[in-house]
Amino acid sequence: MLTKRQYELLRFLKNYKKTNHIFPSYDEMCHALGLNSKSHARSLLDGIEQRGFIKRIPHKARAIEILKYPDSLNPQQRISEPESATYSPPQPQSTGNADYMKVPFYGSISSTIPIESFLKPKSQMTVPYSCISEALEHSESDYMALEISGETMKENAILGGDTIILRTVNDAEPGSIVLAIIDEKDVVLRRWSIEGDKILLTSGNKYLMPQVYDKSQVTIRGKVVGLLRKF
């Protein structure tokens, strides 16, 4: 089942390919759907791929294969079919007064993990909307979850065994706790700040010095917006 945004993107991919004989770039996806960033488009594609509707070929631009369609995107139907036809976006499961969403779970993160361990989610997990103040303003495909391993972030009140919820972004206000990719190879969870032309990534552990990088070395992948803890 696709979210409304994922459905809109899959329909755009289908129509664009039919007209142009290639798939659109991230910029074209963002323009067509009014997305704020390429990372948002990538996140939507991740969700569509996880649900088995498309397959992407790594390291090749515009390399997408559509594997199947929802009923309302059946190739025998007209391209101009209205969005509402036979399609209804999934509704959050309701239990009592609590609403939930499902987000991709990427396993555990310690001080640093190689990016290869972060390419695909391990599973999905159910998260209460109430744990994320901004959740109703975004699609569930905008979020991801990670389990914390170790005590690197304990002075930021994030402990080993906690599960953090992140919203996919490619920028965040200084002082945010972010998931950052360093030199396109290492993934870290740190509080970030900017000093001049440098990026400072700080764990909050008084025994660990801040890491200093050139801006070109650091890519923001997400920012922490929620936390789940078991006692």
N, C-alpha and C positions, 0 to 999 in steps of 0.2 A: 504494500500500500504506500502510495506517495503522499507527501504533504502538498498543499496547494502550490507552494512555490516550486517544489520539485516537478510537479506536473506541468506548470507553466514553462519551465526550462526545457523539459523533455519535448513538449510540443514545439517550442521554438527551434530546438535542434532538428527535429523532423522536418519542419517547414523550410528552415534555412538550407538544409542538405538537399531537399527536393529542388529548390530554386537555384542554388549556387554550386551544387555538386561537390561541395566540401563542407566541413563543419565550421561553425563560427569561432572566432578568437574569444578570449576572456573579455576583452574590451567590448566586443560586439554583444556578448551575453549581458554584460553589465548595462550597456546602453538600452538594449531591448527590454530588459526586465526592471530597469530603474534601480539596480543594485549599487551599493556604495563603494564596493571594492572587489578586486579580483579574488581575494580570499573568500568572499561571500559566494562568488560563482563556483570556486573550487569546492567549497563546503557543500553546496547543493549538488554538484556532480558526484561528490563522495557518497552522499546519501542515495542518489539514484543508482549508483554502481553497487552499493551495498545491498540494495533491494533487487538486484539482478536484472535491471532494465537496460543497462549499457555496460560496455567494457572499454577501458582506456588502455592504449598501448604506451608503456612508459617511454619517456625521453623522445617522444615525437610530437610535434605541434599538430593540433587539430585532429589527432588520431583517436577517433571514437567509433565504436561499433554499437549500433542499437540492436539489442538482443530480443527485446519484446516490447509490447505496448500495453498500457491499460486499455480496457475495452473501449473507452472513449477516444483513443488514438489509433484504433484499428485502421491499418492501411487502406482497407476497402471503403472507409468512410471519407466524407469530404474534408479537405484541409480547412475549409472555413467553418467547420462545425463549432457551435458555440461552446465556450468553456464549460458550461454547466451540464452539457449533455452527458447523461449516464455516469457522471463522475461526481463523487462527493468526497471532499477531503476528510481524512480520518479525524475523529473526535477524541479528545483525551479520555482515558478511562476514568471513571469516577468511583470512588469508594468513600461513602459518607460525605463529608464536606471537603475532601482533599482531591485535587486533580493532579494527574501525573503526565509526564511525557517520557518518551524513550530516547536516549542519547547514546551515541557510540562510545564504548569503553575501550581505551587504548592500553590497558594494563597498568603496570606500576612504573614510577619514575623515582630514581634516587637523585643523587647530586647531578649526575650527567648520564645521558643514555645516547647511544648512536642513533642517527636519524633512521637507519634501517629498521629499528625496532618500533618506529612510530609511523610507518607508511600506511598500515591498515589497522582498523580496530580489531580487537580480540573478540568482542561480543557487544551486546547492547545491555543497558541497564535502565531501570525505571527510577525516575527522579521526581519528587513532589515539586509542583510549580511553586509552592510556598517557600521553598528553599532558595529561590532566585527571584529577587524583587522585580527584575525587568523581564521575566520569562514570557509574559503574555504579549510583550511588544515585539517578539521575534519568533521565527519558526524554530521547531525543535532541531532542525538540521543545522542551526547556527551554534549548537552546543556540543561539547564533548566532555568525557570524564576520565580522570586518571587517579590511580591509587598512589599515595605517598609512601615511599620506602625510606627509612632512616630519619634522622633528626635535623637535617640541614636547615629546614625552615621553621624549627620549633619556636624561635623568638618572634616569628610572625603569626604565632598561634596555629600553625599547621603542623600536625604531629604525624609520626609514622602510623600507618593504618588508616588515616583519614582518606576520604575520597573527595577530590576537588572537582568542581564543575567550572568549565571555562567556556566563554563565548568566543567564537572564532573572529579575530580581528587582525588587521595588519598594522595597527597603530594603537596606542593607549596613552593616557595622560601619565606624565612622570609621577612616580610614586606607586603606580599600580604593580601588582604581582602578575607577572606575565610568563607565558611559555615562549621561550626564544630559541631560535635556531642560530648556531654560531658557525660561520664559515660553511654553511650548507652541509654540515656533517654531524654536529652534536646538538642535542636538545637539552635545555636546562629550564628549571623553574626558579625565577629570581624576581626580586623587586628591582625595577629599573629606573634610572634617572639619566639626565643629560647634563654634561658639563663641557661647554664649548663645543668642540667637534668630536667629543668622545661619548661613548655609552658606558655607564656604570651599571653593573649587575651585582646586586648585593643579596646574600642569603639571609641576613639577619642573625646569623650565628657569629658571636663575637670572636670565635676562634678562626673564622675564615675571612680572608681579606676580600674586598670588592674586586670583581673582575673588570678590567678596562679594555674596551675595544673601539676600533674605528666604526663609524656609523655604517659603513659599507659591509661590515662583518656580521651585523646582527639583523635578523628578520623576526618580527613579532608574529607569532602564530595564534595566540589567544591570550585572554586575560581572565584571572580568577574572578568568578561572580557568585560562587556558592561553595558550600562545604557540607559533607555528610560525615558524621562520626558515630562509631559504635562504642558502647561502653561495656 
